[in-house]
Every structure is written in structure tokens, then in C-alpha cells.
Amino acid sequence: MVAKYVMLADTTRCIDCKACEVACRAEWDTPLGYSRDWVKQVEYLNDKGMPELQVFPGRCQHCDDPPCVEVCPSGASWKREDGIVLVDDSTCSGCELCVPACPYDARWLNPVTNTISKCTFCQPRIDKGLQPACVQTCVGHALIFGDANDPNSEVSKLLQEKEWQRLVTDEVNIGPNHYYYTAGKAIPADVMPKLKERHLAGKAIENIVNPLGTIGIGGMMAVFLGAGIKKLVDRRKDVSAKESSHEQH
């Protein structure tokens, strides 16, 4: 069975020590002032009128239906069969169309490489059988990563044992693979994703097909248009072929 990688964040165990952010920056040599992951503090008044503080570790949600992949004209943004969303630096033009398409604000233009950076669940480490740097460094064991399709994995067991929430709304529900445990507390609106232009897949494809008329990206994107669409279609055909092969077996 193909792996289905997910990240769990137990907000009741997070102490906002920033170890995950430091580990991520060290792992990826992130430029000063930028980060692939973060911990957001949210202050609010509870039902009794008393102030409370919640912390939410965040990063790319590696969505089942990622709008960033749909809007990428060069095919640089793509999703692996195991659900990890990646960026091919050799193909990325740095056009930044994917940046506003992400409702989780998880993408940014790397000023050093001039390509898009984001959390990859530390894909090179995963492929070597290691844990993501943030998970390995988390002192409170608030971050748990693994294969949700493996019934014996820690994430599979925890998903069954506790009530987890995802950052979804009526407007934005694109299948994020990042789960949060809050001990029953509602997730504050400040943490929830925001609907943005070119968010929906159909809208994104329309914008790519007619870039000058709908998003005015100019002549530069026309160079990447043909190759990008072809690459995107080829990847989808490859994934479909693999899925059909697994079903047959």
C-alpha cells in the first residue's frame, strides 16, 4: 500500500520553545528572516471571560487538492504519490503565482535561490527513513509524523485514540494532511485558512489557460505555459497509472 504521510500537532504539549523552527532553518539553510515552519500564538477570551493562550505549530499542509500545484505554470509545484507537495527548483521560475494561491501562507520566494520555498516534510530525510527535522527536535513530542495508511504507525493509532481537527472552513476545504489536537477547544479564526484569489482548482486552471486576460502575468509566463501544462499532465498520468496498478494488485 502506498504511504500517506501526515503531520500531527498536539497543541497541549507545545511549549513554543521554537526548537522546530531552529531545526528547520538549520536543515534547509533558510535565509535570515524566513522560515518554512512557525509557531503561532493566539490570545483570546474563553467562555468565562478569562484570557487564554493557544499555540499552533504551522507549515505547508500538503493538501490532497493543492491549489499551488494547479496554478503553477511551469509544473515546478507537484504532489508525490504519498501526498507530499514539492517544488522542483530546476523548473521553478520564481513567478510567485503559487504564493497567493496558498490559503495557509506557507510559501515564499527565496531571495537567495529566486525559487519558491516551503515545508517539504523534510522529504530527503523521509526517503532515508528519518523523521523530519522539526519532529526529531520537538522536546515536548508535540509533533508526530508518519504514514496514516500503516495501521501500526504512531500517527494511525493517535488518529483513532484522540479527536483531531484540521484547518478547514466552509470556503476552504482542500484536504490538508496536518492534524491538530486541542483537547476539545475550538481552533481560533486567526489560525484558519483564508479564501484567496485563484484558490479553487477550476479557477486556477482557467487562469493558467488564459493568463493575459485573467491574471495579467505578461510575456514571461507564456514561455513556461506549454511546458508547464505538459509536465503537469504527464505527472497526473503517471500517478493515475500507478494507482491503477496498485488497484489491480
Secondary structure, DSSP 4 states (H G I P E B T S, - for coil): ----EEEEEETTT-----HHHHHHHHHHTPPTT--S-EEEEEEEE-TTS-EEEEEEEE-----SS-HHHHH-SSS-EEE-TTS-EEE-TTT-----THHHH-TT---EE-TTTSSEE---SSHHHHHTTPPPHHHHH-TT--EEEEETT-TTSHHHHHHHHS--B-S--SS--S---EEEE-TTPPPPGGGS----TT-SHHHHHHHHHSHHHHT---HHHHHHHHHHHHHHHHHHHHHHHHHHHHHH-
